[in-house]
Amino acid sequence: MALLAQIQEIFLSLINPWQFMYLAASWFPGTVIRLVRDRKFGVLLSPSQLKDIWFSNFWDWFAPRLRLNAGVRVIPLLEGRTTGGLVVEEPAGPGIGGTILELGAGNGNWVDIFSDKYLEQSRAGGAATADGSSGVEVVDTTLATHRGGGGAGSEKKENKKNAREPVTRVYGVEPNRDLHANLRRKAKEAGLEGVYEIVPVGIEDLDNPAKWGGKVEKGSVDCIVSILCLCSIPEPRDNIRELYGYLKKGGRWYVYEHVRRDEGWGMRAYQSFVNLFWPHFLGGCQLCRPTEQWLREAGPWEKIDVGHPLEEEWHHTLPHILGVFTK
Ligand SMILES: C[S@@+](CC[C@H](N)C(=O)[O-])C[C@H]1O[C@@H](n2cnc3c(N)ncnc32)[C@H](O)[C@@H]1O
C-alpha cells in the first residue's frame, strides 16, 4: 500500500508540469476571443504582444494561488526567517528593508509585504494577510509546490517574529505592461504610493534611462528580491552579474527561484524534455538554469545562506533554491 502511494505520488509529480502547461494553455482561447471582440487585431498579429497579454491573463488568475502555496516560503524569506533553504521560527538574519529592487514584480503578488502596514501588523503580532487569502482554492502546481509542514494556505495562521526593516523605496521591474494595472493597484492598496515605482523594462535595460526615463544608481540598493523571475530574464549569467553591481556593500539578494536539477540523469533528462515545451506556455520561463551557480559567481559575497527546501524530493521537475546572498 505504501509502495502504491509512493508510485502515485511520483506519477502525480511527473505529470504536474503538463497539468500546469494545460492550465496556462486554457487561457489562450479566451485571450484571443477578447482581443477579437475588442478589435485589437494588431495585438493578435504580434506574437510578442499576444504572448504578454496571454501570460498576464493567466498570471492574474494564478498569482493568488501561487501566493497561497509559495507564501509559506517567500514570506519567511523576506522576513529573514530562512536558513539552509528551510523556514525557521526565529530570524536567522535581517529581513528586507531600505531601497529594494524587485525583479519581475508581475502583478504585485508580493507587494504588500513591502508596506509599513504589513510591518506594523506583523510587529503587533497580527496575521499578515494575503491578497488571495479569501475565496481562492489551493491549486497544487509545480511552480509553487509546498508539501511540508504548515501546508499550502497556512500563511494566514503565521504569527512569527520577523526581522523586516522599514522600506524606503521599491523599484518594481516588470517589462510586461499588461501586468502593470494590477501591480499599480496593489501598490496603492498597500499604501506604497510614492514609494513603489514601476520600472517598465526588463532588468537588462535598468541602466538605460532612454528606455524608461529613470535611473537606479549602481551600489545604491539595499535588497534585491527575486521571486520566480531569473528563469525568465535574457542572458541570465551576464545580467545576474550586472545586478550584483546595484547592491551596496552589505546589501542582500533574497532569492526564491526554480532551478536546473543537478543530480540524477533521469530527472535531468526529463526536465530538459519538459523544457522543450514549457517556455512556450509560460512566457519564456526556462527550467534548466543553474541560477545558484550564476549567483555565486556574480561577485564576492560575504555570506551565502541558500538551500533546497527539504520537501522537494528527487521527482520534482522544478526544484527551488531559497535563501539570501549578502554582499
Ligand atoms: C513567473 S512570473 C513571477 C512574477 C512574480 N514575481 C510573482 O511571483 O508573482 C515572472 C515575471 O518575470 C517577468 N520578466 C520577464 N522577463 C523579464 C526581464 N527581462 N526582466 C524583469 N522581469 C522579467 C515576467 O513578465 C513575469 O512577470
The ligand as a Tripos MOL2 file, in Angstrom:
@<TRIPOS>MOLECULE
LIG
   27    29     1     0     0
SMALL
NO_CHARGES

@<TRIPOS>ATOM
      1 C1          6.8300   33.7160  -13.1700 C.3       1 LIG1
      2 S1          6.4900   35.4200  -13.1970 S.3       1 LIG1
      3 C2          6.6820   35.8340  -11.4740 C.3       1 LIG1
      4 C3          6.0300   37.1320  -11.0990 C.3       1 LIG1
      5 C4          6.1080   37.4970   -9.6150 C.3       1 LIG1
      6 N1          7.4690   37.5900   -9.1570 N.3       1 LIG1
      7 C5          5.3130   36.5290   -8.7880 C.2       1 LIG1
      8 O1          5.9290   35.7830   -8.0130 O.co2     1 LIG1
      9 O2          4.0870   36.5070   -8.9030 O.co2     1 LIG1
     10 C6          7.9920   36.0510  -13.9320 C.3       1 LIG1
     11 C7          7.9590   37.5350  -14.1670 C.3       1 LIG1
     12 O3          9.2120   37.9720  -14.7070 O.3       1 LIG1
     13 C8          8.9320   38.9630  -15.6690 C.3       1 LIG1
     14 N2         10.0490   39.1150  -16.6120 N.ar      1 LIG1
     15 C9         10.2100   38.5340  -17.8200 C.ar      1 LIG1
     16 N3         11.3290   38.9880  -18.4000 N.ar      1 LIG1
     17 C10        11.8900   39.8690  -17.5440 C.ar      1 LIG1
     18 C11        13.0540   40.6910  -17.6010 C.ar      1 LIG1
     19 N4         13.8510   40.6820  -18.6510 N.pl3     1 LIG1
     20 N5         13.3030   41.4990  -16.5500 N.ar      1 LIG1
     21 C12        12.4950   41.5240  -15.4700 C.ar      1 LIG1
     22 N6         11.3830   40.7650  -15.3800 N.ar      1 LIG1
     23 C13        11.0780   39.9510  -16.3990 C.ar      1 LIG1
     24 C14         7.6740   38.4600  -16.3530 C.3       1 LIG1
     25 O4          6.9980   39.4770  -17.0740 O.3       1 LIG1
     26 C15         6.8810   37.9470  -15.1650 C.3       1 LIG1
     27 O5          6.0680   38.9230  -14.6080 O.3       1 LIG1
@<TRIPOS>BOND
     1     1     2 1
     2     2     3 1
     3     2    10 1
     4     3     4 1
     5     4     5 1
     6     5     6 1
     7     5     7 1
     8     7     8 2
     9     7     9 1
    10    10    11 1
    11    11    12 1
    12    11    26 1
    13    12    13 1
    14    13    14 1
    15    13    24 1
    16    14    15 ar
    17    14    23 ar
    18    15    16 ar
    19    16    17 ar
    20    17    18 ar
    21    17    23 ar
    22    18    19 1
    23    18    20 ar
    24    20    21 ar
    25    21    22 ar
    26    22    23 ar
    27    24    25 1
    28    24    26 1
    29    26    27 1
@<TRIPOS>SUBSTRUCTURE
     1 LIG1         1 GROUP 0 **** ****
